[in-house]
């Protein structure tokens, strides 16, 4: 099985990577007569993803949050960085929990009570929540209503005070 994976990988490599593999393969086979898939990944990672880069990407993964990104962008960047997650984070439940914790608080807090263990389901629910929140905001704006987070710091104003011209804080 490993031999087939290595053959397929060799055919997929192009340009510089193809030249690199043709030069590296005999050296790898000299050390390991029947190289495994793990050994192949080790040599390709050493060449194209040095330890310093992997460490940087792992730290970026741990600090990664949705912020102002739309869900699709968050998901794509999360999955790109997930390749650099440590082995103990590679399980489905850990991946799902990390994705959830990085969501915008409004979405993450709602989804956290559902205890979703499946990554695909978490992403689907998060996208649905984002769509619903956008619909709600659009509906509120088009109906002329103020958004829920509107605060009138000037209240009470003259319209709510009594008829007298002198302000009386008890009289509304």
N, C-alpha and C positions, 0 to 999 in steps of 0.2 A: 504494500500500500504506500509506504514512504517513497519507494522508487518511482511509482506513478505520479505522486504529488510533485516530486522533484523534476520529472520530465515535463509535466504540465507547466510548472513554474518557469522552467527554462524557456519554454515556447512563449510564455506571456511577457517575458522581459524584453525591453526594446532599447535601442540606442546605447547609451552609456552603460545601463544596467546589464544589457546583453553581453557587451564586451567584458564587463567586470566579471560576470558569471562564468564565461568561457575561460577566463584566466584563473578564477578562484576554484572552480570545480575540481580540476586535477589535484590541487593542493589539499582540498577537503577530503578527496577520496584517498590520498596518500596517508592521511592521518586516520581517517575512518573509512575502511574499504566499502562499507555499505552505509553511507550517511543517512541519518534519520531526518525527518521533517524538522524536528527541534534543532538539530545541528545546523540545518540550512537557515532556519530563522535566526539563529544566533549569529552566523557569519554575515547575513544580510543586514541585521540590526547593527552590528558593530561597524559596518561600512557606511550605512545610510542614516542610522539613528544613533549617534554616539551617546554614551552614558550621560554626558552633561545635558544634551537635548532631551533625553528621556526624563531626566530628573526635573528639568524645567517644565516639561509638559505635564508631568505628574502633579507638580505643585499647582500648575494652572488648572488642572482637573479638580483638585480639592477646593480651590477658591472659586470655581466657576458657578455663576448664578445667572438667571434669566435677565435680570435688570430690565432695561427698556426694550429688549429684543422681542419680536413676535415669536410665538410658539414654534413655528417651523424653523426659524433661524436658531433658536435655543436648542431644539432637538438635534439639528444637524451638527452644530458645534459641540454639543454634548457627546454625540457618538464619535466625532473625530477625536476628541480628547480621551474618550473612554478606552481607546487602544493603549493609552499610556497609564491606565489605572493599575495599581498593584494587584497581584493575583488574588488576594483576599477580597477584593471588591468585584471580581469577575462574575460572581453568582447573580442569578436573576433578581433575587430579593434585594441584595446590596445595590445593584445597579438601579433598580426601581426606587429605592429609598433615597439614594443620592440625587436622582433626577427630581424627585418630589421636593426634597429640601432646597433645591436650587430655584424652584419656581417662585414667581412673584408671590408675596405673602397672601394676597387676596385669593389666589387660585390654590396655592399650596395648603393653606389652612383648611379650605373646604375639602380638598382631596385627602388630607391626612386622616380624617375620621373614617374614611372608607376602607383603610387598611388594604390597599391594592398591592398584591405581590408580583403581578405580571407586568413587565415593562411595557409591552405593546398596549395593554389595557390602560396603564397609567398615562401614556402619551395620548391615547385616544380621548380619555376623559379630560385631560388638561386642554386639549384642542377644543373640545366641546365647551368647556367652561369659558375659555377665552372668547369663543364665538358668541356665547350667550351674554357675556359681559359687554361685548361690543354692540350687540343688538340692543341691549338695555340702554346703553349710553346714547346710541343713535336715536332710539325711540324717545328718550327723555329730551334730547335736544330738538328733535323735530316737533314735539308736542308743545314746546315753549316752556316746559317745566324746568325749574332749576335742578341741577344735579344734586344728589343726596348730600354731597360734601359741601354745599354752599353754606356759608356762615355770614350772617348779617351782623357785623360788629357795631353798627351804628344804632342798633335797637336798644331801648325804645327811643323812637324819634318823635318829632312834633305831632305827627299824625296820631300817635297813641296817647299823647298827654291830654290832660283836661283842657277845657276851654280857656282857662286863665293863662295870662302871658308869662307868669312867673313859674319856673319849673318846680314841680313838687314830685320828688322821687317816689312817694307813696301813691300818688294819684296817677292812674293810667287811663 
